[in-house]
């Protein structure tokens, strides 16, 4: 029941999604998407590759809409400055109809651009621009504008077209609110597995006092309040009649380990709760308030938690009078700083569920060659009809420094493979991922050093259960003489 309620909530919040997955060459007057309404909250996401420099001011993306005039507010659009690789992002912001944000891009390399505007807890709208995930501009938009009957072009008619390519063009409008007013029994997220390494970040703005102990947020995989492992992982409370923040978590066998810190009323406080690997068999747990670490401990008792729910607030306590905003989580945390040498049948991790959208990422360095095919990494799913499916396998060709990646794409018992020479004695970043492009179409891609080298549309995406990660295949093939570091997996 919890799952279905949450799924319905997310579907209703997602509302309209418009996207165009394929690569598209910029051409004046080329329509790429019609959007009935671009509301006050939206997200525009596109990959852009500049292929040359123009001597004139040129356009990549532009929109027309109802009742547009030369003095109308500007819908989000992207231009290129003449004789440069500076993109110019225009938008209506506050009372400026054409607010400008600049960013220089490289030539002949795809860069991801996100333009996002979301409603805040105080009713204002937060506008931001991100380039390859890094925020380059943000501001409060006190005068948001919505647009009707919007048509996006790549590029605008009767304007010089940019020397560029685009792909993965997506528009979401409206987008879910980024904040929560705490209410008793309010379920806001479901996490299939919370790994031993994780990170929660959010802001808290207390609006008043509650007579008894009140709950802000609770992450749990049980139906009990306290105080076993899994009950509060973590749980955040306010002490009675105060803003003394009580942070409780399962640490070193104590299912209710307490850390407290008083925070100001009517002010926004930034909270980070982090646990990451520290050495081969230990995890370091820490809490930071406003970017200052207030607590740290080595957690010697760590386990993954399955079927985790996030509540703001829980059903056991009075809800705190508080706004929680910018709630985000990541699990697992990439194993930065840790490296491994593959050996045959070396178990590394268990993944209970691989969704249709996922990402494997790691760095690998080859230290030598072998006359035989050898294995670096292999992920296998649970046995189905006495057959254990290989989800992905990273191997090295005989007498060479060429990687061969085999991955389960589409039909049952059918793998796709891709090979590339990477050389020896240097680390190469490998990313194997699948993500939703449009409707129910999934795109499978392989990246080497952040460059896409292979891609196809997977018309029959699959989910995998109870998968096991080996650094070195469990049978048949010897392990490659290599080093793996910074391994991570995440469902997208």
Secondary structure, 3 states (H helix, E strand, C coil): CHHHHHHHHHHHHHCEEEEECCCEECCCCCEEEEEEEECCCEEEEEEEEECCCCCCCEEEEEEECCCCCCCCCCCCEEEECCCCCEEEEEEEECCEEEEEEEEECCECCCEEEEEEEEECCCCCEEEEEEECCEEEEEEEECCCCCEEEEEEECCCCCCCECCEEEEEEEEEECCCCCEEECCCCCEEEEEEEECCCEEEEEEEEECCCCCCCEEEEEEECCCCCCCCCCCCCCEEEECCCCCEEEEEEEECCEEEEEEEEECCECCEEEEEEEEEECCCCCEEEEEEECCEEEEEEEECCCCCEEEEEEECCCCCCEECCEEEEEEEEEECCCCCCCEECCCCCCEEEEEEEECCCEEEEEEEEECCCCCCCEEEEEEEEEEECCEEEEEEEEEECCCCCEEEEEEECCCCCCEEEEEEECCCCCEEEEEEEEEEEECCEEEEEEEECCEEEEEEEECCCCCEEEEEEECCCCCCCCECCEEEEEEEEEEC
